[in-house]
Amino acid sequence: MIKPQTLSMENYNITLSTDKQIHRFQVAEYPHEKSGSCKYHVFQNDQFVASFEPDRQHFLHICQNPAKLDEELLHLLADQIEARHPQENQLGGFEPIEFDSDDEFEAPPQSGL
């Protein structure tokens, strides 16, 4: 059984309100290894309900959903987790822009002028 405090780097609570329901979650962040493990584990009432993993641009994707939570709720939860870690989503993580052979930036064609 996975526990929220077991070997996690950080734990925090997230509360979401949807359709007159309040959902309280505890999120545990774990070191992300390329071994296929999920970085963020989500608990509700001390039960493991879902997990997320970041892609190369650090946007979260559903990794596991053993509680079969509504996908819309999971996307809202992912948004809140991403908002808590803004340094991971900064422009520095994107690939540099490559220019064409004459090294000039060219505006797209203008129409209707």
C-alpha positions as CSV (number, residue, x, y, z in Angstrom):
1,M,0.0,0.0,0.0
2,I,1.4,3.4,-1.0
3,K,1.3,6.1,1.8
4,P,1.5,9.8,1.1
5,Q,4.6,10.4,3.3
6,T,6.6,7.4,2.2
7,L,9.8,8.5,0.5
8,S,8.3,11.6,-1.0
9,M,10.1,14.9,-1.6
10,E,7.2,17.1,-0.9
11,N,3.6,16.7,0.2
12,Y,0.8,19.3,-0.2
13,N,-3.0,19.6,-0.3
14,I,-5.2,20.6,-3.2
15,T,-8.9,21.3,-2.9
16,L,-11.1,21.4,-6.0
17,S,-14.7,22.3,-6.3
18,T,-16.8,20.9,-9.1
19,D,-20.6,20.6,-9.5
20,K,-21.3,21.5,-5.8
21,Q,-18.8,18.9,-4.7
22,I,-15.6,19.6,-2.9
23,H,-12.7,17.2,-3.5
24,R,-9.7,17.2,-1.2
25,F,-6.5,15.6,-2.4
26,Q,-3.0,15.2,-0.9
27,V,-0.3,15.2,-3.5
28,A,3.1,13.5,-2.9
29,E,6.0,14.4,-5.2
30,Y,8.6,11.7,-5.8
31,P,11.9,11.9,-7.6
32,H,11.2,11.2,-11.3
33,E,13.3,8.5,-12.8
34,K,13.2,7.3,-16.4
35,S,12.3,3.9,-15.1
36,G,8.6,4.5,-15.8
37,S,7.7,5.5,-12.3
38,C,5.2,8.4,-11.9
39,K,6.4,11.6,-10.3
40,Y,3.2,12.8,-8.6
41,H,1.0,10.4,-6.5
42,V,-2.5,11.6,-5.5
43,F,-4.3,10.5,-2.4
44,Q,-7.9,11.1,-1.2
45,N,-8.9,10.0,2.3
46,D,-5.5,8.3,2.6
47,Q,-6.2,6.1,-0.4
48,F,-4.0,6.2,-3.5
49,V,-6.4,7.4,-6.3
50,A,-4.2,8.6,-9.2
51,S,-0.7,9.5,-10.4
52,F,0.8,11.9,-13.0
53,E,4.0,12.0,-15.0
54,P,5.5,15.0,-16.8
55,D,6.4,15.0,-20.5
56,R,9.5,16.7,-21.9
57,Q,7.9,20.1,-21.6
58,H,6.9,19.3,-18.0
59,F,3.2,19.1,-18.8
60,L,1.5,16.4,-16.7
61,H,-0.3,13.4,-18.1
62,I,-2.3,10.8,-16.3
63,C,-0.1,7.9,-15.4
64,Q,-2.5,5.8,-13.2
65,N,-6.1,6.1,-12.2
66,P,-7.0,3.1,-10.0
67,A,-9.9,5.0,-8.4
68,K,-11.4,5.7,-11.9
69,L,-11.8,9.4,-11.2
70,D,-13.5,11.5,-13.8
71,E,-10.9,12.6,-16.4
72,E,-12.0,16.2,-16.2
73,L,-11.3,16.2,-12.5
74,L,-7.9,14.7,-13.1
75,H,-7.1,17.5,-15.7
76,L,-8.1,20.1,-13.2
77,L,-5.9,18.5,-10.6
78,A,-3.0,18.3,-13.1
79,D,-3.4,22.1,-13.8
80,Q,-3.2,22.8,-10.1
81,I,0.0,20.7,-9.7
82,E,1.6,22.4,-12.7
83,A,0.7,25.8,-11.3
84,R,2.5,24.9,-8.1
85,H,5.7,24.2,-10.0
86,P,6.0,27.1,-12.5
87,Q,9.8,27.0,-12.7
88,E,9.5,23.7,-14.6
89,N,7.2,25.3,-17.3
90,Q,9.3,28.3,-18.1
91,L,10.5,29.1,-21.6
92,G,14.0,27.8,-20.8
93,G,12.7,24.3,-21.3
94,F,11.8,24.8,-24.9
95,E,14.0,24.2,-27.9
96,P,15.8,27.2,-29.4
97,I,14.4,28.7,-32.6
98,E,16.2,27.9,-35.7
99,F,16.4,30.5,-38.5
100,D,16.5,29.9,-42.2
101,S,19.7,29.8,-44.3
102,D,20.0,33.6,-44.4
103,D,19.6,34.0,-40.6
104,E,16.7,36.4,-40.9
105,F,13.4,36.3,-39.1
106,E,10.7,36.5,-41.7
107,A,7.1,37.6,-41.0
108,P,4.3,35.5,-42.3
109,P,2.6,36.7,-45.5
110,Q,0.2,39.6,-45.0
111,S,-3.2,39.4,-46.7
112,G,-5.9,42.0,-47.2
113,L,-3.6,45.0,-47.2
